[in-house]
Amino acid sequence: MPKEVQTVTTFLESDGEILILLRSQHVRTFKGVWGAVSGMIDNGRNPDEQALVEIEEETGLDVTDI
C-alpha cells in the first residue's frame, strides 16, 4: 500500500485575481501543470504553518505580505 502523504494547497487572491503557478519540470510530481501554491506537510508543522512556508518558498512573499 502506498505511503500516505499530507499536503496543503493555498489559493492567493488579490483584487479579484487568483494566483496560479506553473509547476517546474524539476519537481517530482505534476511537472508542467498549472496549480495553486502547495506542498507536503513536514517537520511536525500544522497545515497553516506549512502553508506559510510554501507561500514563502514558491512566491517570495512572507506573512507580512499576505
Residue pairs with C-beta under 8 A, 6 or more apart in sequence:
5 40
6 40
6 41
6 47
7 38
7 39
7 40
7 41
8 38
8 39
8 41
8 47
8 50
8 51
8 54
9 35
9 36
9 37
9 38
10 36
10 37
10 38
10 51
10 54
10 55
11 18
11 19
11 36
11 37
12 18
12 19
12 36
12 37
12 55
12 59
12 61
12 66
13 19
18 36
19 36
19 37
19 59
20 34
20 35
20 36
21 34
21 35
21 36
21 37
21 58
21 59
22 32
22 33
22 34
23 30
23 31
23 32
23 33
23 34
23 35
24 31
25 31
25 32
37 51
37 54
37 55
37 58
37 59
38 54
39 50
39 53
39 54
39 57
39 58
40 50
41 47
41 50
42 50
45 53
52 63
55 61
55 66
56 62
56 63
